[in-house]
Amino acid sequence: MRELILEEPGKLFVHTPRSESRPLQAGELRVSTLYGGICGSDLKVYEGHLAHAVYPVRPGHEVLAVVTEAGDGTSFVPGDRIVIIPNTFCNECDRCKRGQTNICRNKQSLGINVPGGFADEWVVAAKYAVPVPEAIPDRVAVLVEPFAVAVHAMRKVHICEGEEVLVSGCGTEGALCAMVARARGAQVTVTDIQPSRLTWIRSFLPDVHTITPDQVEDDAFSVVVEAAGARASVEAAFAAVSSGGSIIGVGMAEEAAIPMQRFVRKEATLYGSIIYVYDDFVAALAWLNRDRELASKLEACIGAEVSLDAFEAAYAHALSGKPGKALLRF
């Protein structure tokens, strides 16, 4: 069995531990990873920029796997393909009881402070496994985790046909929010400081309007999605949103100044959106299962695919700033 280990920031290697498969407990699954995706939080852990990360750690939270053995009390059988909800929830704290398992007080995160899924074989609680419909290809299914982030964010607002939506920041999450908004009938404008990212998004969403940040008009968008995670982008959102409109914060800027008078006079609404809940995964999979064109666009977000043994190339692509998701094939 192989597994990827991040011993300390910047020190990543493939480890082959002695195989000692322990018996499964009730409610557990033994799974074999098929594909894994690398995202921004993986890079923050790799670079040592995430305060709650622990080392050594096995990376990997965007994971498609197949069940090889199912413990008692689960509904899965060997051969089932699953995607993993990589953030734990206790179902006991006040937030979980409100249905906000994404902000569970006792949350732990695969690949950050508990072992992740970049391994040939590992064990996961069945409550974090979501079955993948047969018709969804592997290369689409592995992208369900980041797609669920966009689904969760865009559920904050009601988008009417033809509504003007601005997405600020065209990394993977920005692109996926644009994809969701466009699929729901919005007229989507995307802005980024990197021309290569605007070219990239037009390759699979040719009907979105792409501009640079200095070209964004004030008071022009009923929904603004801030996905750049930069102070200037956050502050510009309050100018771009129209009266009565909504701003959805997806990016992770540390801080920004809010022009309160302008915000209040517009009677705008500001939403924070973090990861997802179980139902977002279910909704994302159902949508991709019935909309093959959308699934094809999602697959087009892939920028690199390499085997686990060539993991350096996948991380190099992700660290380069080039657009497109980097995948590891197991």
MARGUKOL-653124 format. One line per 2 residues: number of its first residue (from 1); for each residue y, x, z of C-alpha. Coordinates in Angstrom, 1 decimal, always signed. Layout:
! residues N
NUM	Y:X:Z | ... .
! end
This chain:
! residues 330
1	+0.0:+0.0:+0.0 | +3.5:+1.2:-0.9 .
3	+6.7:+0.4:+0.8 | +10.3:+1.5:+0.4 .
5	+11.8:+3.0:+3.6 | +15.4:+3.7:+4.3 .
7	+15.1:+6.3:+7.1 | +18.8:+6.7:+7.6 .
9	+21.9:+6.0:+5.4 | +21.3:+7.7:+2.0 .
11	+17.7:+8.7:+2.7 | +15.4:+6.4:+0.8 .
13	+11.7:+7.0:-0.1 | +8.4:+5.4:-1.0 .
15	+6.0:+5.5:+1.9 | +2.2:+4.9:+1.7 .
17	+1.1:+3.9:+5.2 | -2.5:+3.7:+6.3 .
19	-3.7:+0.2:+5.5 | -4.4:-1.7:+8.7 .
21	-4.0:-5.4:+7.8 | -3.8:-7.3:+11.1 .
23	-5.3:-10.8:+11.4 | -2.7:-13.5:+10.6 .
25	-1.4:-15.7:+13.4 | -1.0:-19.4:+12.9 .
27	+2.0:-20.2:+10.6 | +2.0:-16.8:+8.9 .
29	+1.4:-15.7:+5.3 | +0.2:-12.4:+3.9 .
31	+2.1:-11.9:+0.6 | +2.3:-9.4:-2.2 .
33	+5.7:-8.7:-3.6 | +6.1:-9.2:-7.4 .
35	+9.9:-8.5:-7.8 | +12.8:-7.6:-5.6 .
37	+16.5:-7.6:-6.3 | +19.2:-5.2:-5.0 .
39	+22.5:-6.7:-3.9 | +25.7:-5.7:-2.2 .
41	+24.4:-6.0:+1.3 | +21.5:-3.7:+0.4 .
43	+24.0:-1.1:-0.8 | +26.1:-1.4:+2.4 .
45	+22.9:-0.7:+4.5 | +22.1:+2.2:+2.2 .
47	+25.5:+3.7:+2.6 | +25.7:+3.0:+6.4 .
49	+28.5:+0.5:+6.1 | +26.9:-2.5:+7.9 .
51	+27.4:-2.4:+11.6 | +24.4:-4.5:+12.6 .
53	+21.9:-2.6:+10.4 | +19.1:-0.6:+12.1 .
55	+17.3:+2.5:+10.9 | +14.7:+3.2:+9.8 .
57	+14.3:-0.1:+7.9 | +12.3:-1.4:+5.0 .
59	+14.9:-2.9:+2.5 | +14.5:-6.0:+0.5 .
61	+15.7:-9.6:+1.0 | +15.8:-10.9:-2.6 .
63	+12.1:-11.3:-3.0 | +9.6:-13.1:-5.2 .
65	+6.0:-12.8:-3.8 | +2.5:-14.3:-4.2 .
67	+0.5:-15.5:-1.3 | -2.7:-13.5:-0.8 .
69	-3.8:-15.0:+2.5 | -2.6:-18.1:+4.5 .
71	-2.8:-18.5:+8.3 | -3.7:-21.7:+10.0 .
73	-1.2:-24.5:+10.0 | +0.4:-23.7:+6.6 .
75	+0.5:-25.7:+3.4 | +0.1:-22.6:+1.1 .
77	-3.0:-21.2:-0.5 | -3.7:-17.8:-2.1 .
79	-2.1:-17.5:-5.5 | +1.0:-19.6:-4.7 .
81	+4.2:-18.0:-5.8 | +7.0:-18.1:-3.2 .
83	+10.6:-17.0:-2.7 | +11.7:-15.9:+0.7 .
85	+14.5:-17.2:+2.9 | +15.4:-13.8:+4.3 .
87	+17.6:-14.8:+7.3 | +15.7:-16.1:+10.3 .
89	+16.7:-19.2:+12.3 | +15.5:-20.4:+15.7 .
91	+15.8:-24.2:+15.3 | +16.8:-24.3:+18.9 .
93	+20.5:-23.2:+19.2 | +23.4:-25.7:+18.8 .
95	+24.1:-24.5:+15.2 | +20.5:-24.9:+14.1 .
97	+20.4:-28.4:+15.6 | +23.5:-29.3:+13.5 .
99	+21.6:-28.2:+10.4 | +23.6:-24.9:+10.1 .
101	+20.6:-22.6:+10.2 | +22.6:-20.1:+8.1 .
103	+24.8:-19.3:+11.1 | +22.0:-19.4:+13.7 .
105	+23.0:-17.7:+16.9 | +19.7:-15.7:+16.9 .
107	+19.7:-14.9:+13.2 | +18.0:-11.7:+12.0 .
109	+18.1:-10.5:+8.4 | +15.3:-9.0:+6.4 .
111	+16.0:-5.5:+5.1 | +18.9:-5.1:+7.6 .
113	+17.7:-5.4:+11.1 | +14.1:-6.4:+10.6 .
115	+11.6:-5.1:+7.9 | +12.3:-6.4:+4.4 .
117	+10.2:-7.3:+1.5 | +10.1:-4.1:-0.6 .
119	+6.4:-3.5:+0.0 | +3.2:-4.2:-1.9 .
121	+1.9:-6.3:+1.0 | +3.5:-7.7:+4.1 .
123	+3.5:-10.7:+6.5 | +6.1:-13.4:+6.7 .
125	+6.4:-16.7:+8.6 | +5.5:-19.6:+6.3 .
127	+8.7:-21.5:+7.4 | +10.7:-19.0:+5.4 .
129	+8.6:-19.4:+2.2 | +9.7:-21.8:-0.5 .
131	+7.2:-22.6:-3.3 | +8.2:-21.7:-6.9 .
133	+7.4:-24.3:-9.6 | +5.0:-23.0:-12.2 .
135	+7.4:-23.3:-15.1 | +10.0:-20.9:-13.6 .
137	+9.4:-17.3:-14.9 | +9.2:-14.5:-12.4 .
139	+12.4:-12.8:-13.6 | +14.3:-16.1:-12.9 .
141	+12.6:-16.9:-9.6 | +13.6:-13.5:-8.0 .
143	+17.2:-14.5:-8.6 | +16.9:-17.7:-6.6 .
145	+18.2:-16.1:-3.4 | +21.6:-15.1:-4.8 .
147	+21.7:-18.3:-6.9 | +21.2:-20.3:-3.7 .
149	+24.3:-18.6:-2.3 | +26.3:-20.0:-5.2 .
151	+24.7:-23.4:-4.9 | +25.6:-23.6:-1.2 .
153	+29.2:-22.5:-1.8 | +29.8:-24.9:-4.7 .
155	+28.4:-27.8:-2.7 | +31.5:-27.6:-0.5 .
157	+33.5:-29.3:-3.2 | +33.2:-32.2:-5.6 .
159	+33.7:-31.1:-9.2 | +34.6:-33.6:-11.8 .
161	+34.0:-33.2:-15.6 | +36.8:-31.0:-17.0 .
163	+38.1:-29.9:-13.7 | +39.9:-26.5:-13.7 .
165	+38.0:-23.9:-11.6 | +39.0:-20.3:-11.0 .
167	+36.5:-17.7:-9.9 | +38.2:-14.5:-8.7 .
169	+35.8:-11.6:-8.9 | +33.0:-11.2:-11.4 .
171	+30.2:-9.5:-9.6 | +26.9:-11.2:-9.4 .
173	+27.9:-13.9:-6.9 | +31.2:-14.6:-8.7 .
175	+29.2:-14.9:-12.0 | +26.7:-17.3:-10.4 .
177	+29.5:-19.5:-8.9 | +31.0:-19.6:-12.4 .
179	+27.6:-20.6:-13.8 | +27.2:-23.4:-11.2 .
181	+30.7:-24.7:-11.8 | +30.3:-24.7:-15.6 .
183	+26.9:-26.4:-15.4 | +28.6:-29.1:-13.4 .
185	+31.1:-29.7:-16.1 | +34.1:-27.7:-15.0 .
187	+36.5:-25.7:-17.2 | +36.0:-22.3:-15.7 .
189	+38.4:-19.3:-15.7 | +37.1:-16.0:-14.4 .
191	+39.2:-13.0:-13.4 | +38.3:-9.4:-12.6 .
193	+40.1:-6.1:-12.6 | +37.2:-4.5:-14.5 .
195	+37.2:-5.5:-18.2 | +33.4:-4.6:-18.5 .
197	+32.6:-7.4:-16.1 | +34.6:-9.9:-18.1 .
199	+32.7:-8.8:-21.2 | +29.4:-9.1:-19.4 .
201	+30.0:-12.7:-18.2 | +31.0:-13.8:-21.7 .
203	+27.6:-12.5:-22.9 | +25.8:-15.4:-21.2 .
205	+28.7:-17.8:-20.4 | +30.6:-17.6:-23.7 .
207	+32.7:-20.7:-22.9 | +34.3:-19.4:-19.8 .
209	+37.9:-18.2:-20.1 | +38.4:-14.6:-18.9 .
211	+41.7:-13.1:-17.8 | +43.0:-10.3:-15.7 .
213	+44.4:-11.1:-12.2 | +48.0:-10.8:-13.3 .
215	+47.5:-13.6:-15.9 | +46.5:-16.2:-13.3 .
217	+49.0:-19.1:-13.2 | +50.2:-20.6:-9.9 .
219	+49.2:-24.1:-8.9 | +46.8:-24.4:-11.8 .
221	+43.3:-24.8:-10.3 | +41.8:-27.6:-8.2 .
223	+39.1:-25.2:-7.0 | +39.5:-21.5:-6.5 .
225	+36.4:-19.4:-5.6 | +37.3:-16.1:-4.0 .
227	+34.3:-13.8:-4.7 | +36.0:-10.4:-5.1 .
229	+36.2:-9.7:-1.4 | +39.6:-8.0:-1.7 .
231	+42.7:-8.8:+0.2 | +44.9:-9.2:-2.9 .
233	+42.4:-11.7:-4.3 | +42.3:-13.8:-1.2 .
235	+46.1:-14.0:-1.0 | +46.4:-14.8:-4.7 .
237	+44.1:-17.7:-4.2 | +46.7:-19.6:-2.2 .
239	+49.1:-19.3:-5.1 | +46.6:-20.3:-7.7 .
241	+45.2:-23.4:-6.0 | +46.9:-26.7:-6.9 .
243	+48.2:-29.2:-4.4 | +45.3:-31.1:-2.8 .
245	+42.9:-28.4:-4.1 | +40.2:-26.3:-2.4 .
247	+39.6:-22.6:-1.8 | +36.1:-21.4:-1.2 .
249	+35.7:-18.0:+0.4 | +32.5:-16.2:-0.7 .
251	+33.8:-12.6:-0.8 | +33.9:-10.5:+2.3 .
253	+37.5:-9.2:+2.6 | +38.0:-7.9:+6.1 .
255	+41.4:-9.6:+6.5 | +44.2:-11.2:+4.5 .
257	+47.6:-12.9:+5.1 | +47.7:-16.6:+4.7 .
259	+51.0:-18.1:+3.5 | +50.8:-21.0:+5.9 .
261	+53.9:-22.9:+4.7 | +52.6:-22.9:+1.1 .
263	+49.1:-23.7:+2.2 | +50.2:-26.6:+4.4 .
265	+52.7:-28.1:+1.9 | +49.9:-28.1:-0.7 .
267	+47.6:-29.8:+1.7 | +44.9:-27.5:+0.4 .
269	+41.5:-27.0:+2.0 | +40.0:-23.6:+2.8 .
271	+36.2:-23.3:+3.1 | +34.2:-20.3:+4.3 .
273	+30.7:-20.1:+2.8 | +27.9:-17.9:+4.0 .
275	+24.4:-17.6:+2.5 | +22.4:-20.9:+2.5 .
277	+20.1:-23.3:+4.2 | +16.5:-24.2:+3.2 .
279	+17.7:-27.2:+1.2 | +19.8:-25.0:-1.0 .
281	+16.7:-23.0:-2.1 | +14.9:-26.3:-2.8 .
283	+17.8:-27.6:-4.8 | +18.2:-24.3:-6.7 .
285	+14.6:-24.2:-7.7 | +14.5:-27.9:-8.7 .
287	+17.6:-27.4:-10.9 | +16.2:-24.3:-12.6 .
289	+12.9:-26.1:-13.2 | +14.6:-29.0:-15.1 .
291	+17.3:-27.0:-16.8 | +15.7:-24.3:-18.9 .
293	+19.1:-23.3:-20.5 | +20.5:-22.7:-17.0 .
295	+17.4:-20.6:-16.1 | +17.9:-18.6:-19.3 .
297	+21.5:-17.9:-18.4 | +20.4:-16.8:-14.9 .
299	+17.9:-14.4:-16.3 | +20.6:-12.9:-18.5 .
301	+22.3:-11.7:-15.3 | +19.7:-8.9:-15.0 .
303	+21.2:-5.5:-15.8 | +18.2:-3.2:-15.0 .
305	+14.5:-3.5:-14.2 | +12.3:-0.6:-13.1 .
307	+9.1:-0.1:-11.2 | +9.1:+0.6:-7.5 .
309	+8.2:+4.2:-8.1 | +11.5:+4.6:-10.1 .
311	+13.6:+3.0:-7.3 | +16.2:+5.7:-7.6 .
313	+17.2:+4.3:-11.0 | +17.6:+0.7:-9.7 .
315	+19.8:+1.9:-6.8 | +21.8:+4.1:-9.1 .
317	+22.5:+1.1:-11.4 | +23.5:-1.0:-8.4 .
319	+25.7:+1.7:-6.9 | +27.4:+2.5:-10.3 .
321	+29.4:-0.7:-10.3 | +28.0:-1.7:-13.7 .
323	+27.5:-5.4:-14.0 | +24.1:-7.0:-13.8 .
325	+21.4:-7.4:-11.2 | +19.1:-4.4:-10.6 .
327	+15.4:-5.4:-10.1 | +12.4:-3.6:-8.7 .
329	+9.0:-4.5:-10.3 | +6.0:-4.2:-8.0 .
! end
